Amino acid sequence: MSEGVDTVGLDTPPRLGVDGLLDDPQTRIIVCCGAGGVGKTTTAAALGVRAAERGRKAVVLTIDPARRLAQSMGIDSLDNTPRKVTGVGTGTDGELHAMMLDMKRTFDEIVEAHADGERAEAILANPFYQSLSAGFAGTQEYMAMEKLGQLRARDDWDLIIVDTPPSRSALDFLDAPKRLGSFLDGRFIRVLMAPAKVGGRAGMKFLNVGMSMMTGTLSKLMGASLLKDVQTFVAAMDTMFGGFRTRADATFKLLQAPGTAFLVVAAPEPDALREAAYFVERLAAEKMPLAGLVLNRVHGSGADQLSAERALAAAENLEEGGIVDQESGKAGLRDSADDGSPASDVDEITAGLLRLHAERMQVIAREQRTRDRFTSLHPQVAVAEVAALPGDVHDLAGLRAIGERLAAGVPAGA
């Protein structure tokens, strides 16, 4: 995806060309990933708005349960069905749809699509299935992959933007299909399937003789009723297990394909960029196509020629009277201002503003050092720095503003 990268000098990382990425018809999937709380959802939504207004038929799949995204797009609520966003793409061929992953509903749809009516009904009513589909570790990430595969198969959109699930580890999204596939193919599941495959008393005898200690322990831990629910679930799902793994492998390969681009999203903070570095390395190890890093909420200044040190020194001089000469002929400057207010009040306000400027310059310097540590480890990763907005994004105008900052790639005033 070289169209999405602009190279610059050797001392700075290459700049991520977001518009080039969005405009490239070969880009079919963009995956926004990273640690929680760094703006992945807002980034994904802003990319969707900008892509639609540049002529793409885009759909944003978000896993974030926050309702602000729906509100910012003018939609009452988001659910498992893509809904068109009005007021976006007007005057172009572009369209934007948005949806929020319903993990359980997606799992139900898989069961309904791949099991006959009677068996599907038995699975959906099974207590263990209900627990698994609602909160088994990795299920959310796996279902996000399933939904991505479904959207791509429909071919209704030429660009799918995925907001990966918020999780303690940024690697869960890549691990989930393998983890769930390993669970379904695991020894424990095969043992539980054995009675159904052998059948009748022989099956129970096999289970009792071969795994009596294990099932006794499981009965104590899980309860005999739950263990029976698990066995019933496994027997009903037996014919579907291969399909889970096949689709997981297919979606994983889809993520490795040239038409996919990963954007690692981070904030200019040490913890977030450490997570970003881990993800960059993992994507490389898995041969996933990385487009670059989106560095959100970066601070800039239009007065960066005034350093923090000089601003603090000027503030101290004002507060101590060191700048204003109080000798004969100039005392009037100290006593009053042109508008009649005491000059000391003006000095106090000016000193306060200088201190605020110094604090901002210190924040900018700290963010720059943090970014430089990341880029020194990963100099080949293209970066788009997104200037911080003064408030939260709550409408399409805010998403457009984020999109403009993404396209600019540098913070305001930088």
Number of C-alpha atoms within 10 A of each C-alpha: 16 12 15 19 21 15 14 11 8 8 10 15 21 20 22 29 23 27 20 17 22 25 16 15 12 14 18 20 25 26 22 24 28 33 26 20 13 21 20 28 28 24 23 27 29 25 27 32 30 28 27 24 22 18 18 25 20 27 30 25 30 28 21 18 14 12 13 18 25 20 16 18 26 15 16 9 15 22 15 17 13 17 17 16 18 14 13 21 20 12 9 12 12 20 24 29 22 26 20 24 24 21 21 20 15 19 23 18 11 18 19 17 11 14 16 10 12 10 16 20 15 14 23 17 12 17 16 20 22 16 11 15 20 16 12 12 14 19 20 26 23 25 25 27 24 21 22 20 18 14 17 17 10 8 10 12 19 16 27 28 26 26 26 27 25 22 15 10 14 21 17 19 21 19 14 21 26 16 16 20 20 13 14 20 15 11 11 11 17 15 16 21 23 18 20 18 13 14 13 10 10 14 16 15 15 16 19 15 10 12 14 13 11 12 17 14 12 14 15 10 11 14 12 14 11 15 18 15 15 20 20 21 21 24 19 20 21 16 11 15 14 14 13 18 18 12 17 22 15 15 20 19 12 17 24 18 15 14 17 22 24 22 24 27 30 28 24 24 19 17 13 18 23 16 20 25 20 15 22 21 12 15 18 12 9 12 13 20 19 21 25 24 25 29 28 26 19 21 23 21 15 9 11 15 9 14 16 21 14 13 20 20 16 18 24 17 15 21 17 11 14 12 13 15 13 14 8 7 8 11 12 13 15 16 13 15 15 8 7 8 11 14 18 17 12 15 21 14 15 16 21 17 15 22 20 15 20 22 16 18 23 15 17 19 16 15 19 16 15 18 20 16 15 18 19 12 10 14 16 13 19 25 29 25 27 26 24 17 16 7 7 10 19 16 15 21 14 18 24 20 16 25 25 18 22 27 21 19 21 20 20 17 11 14
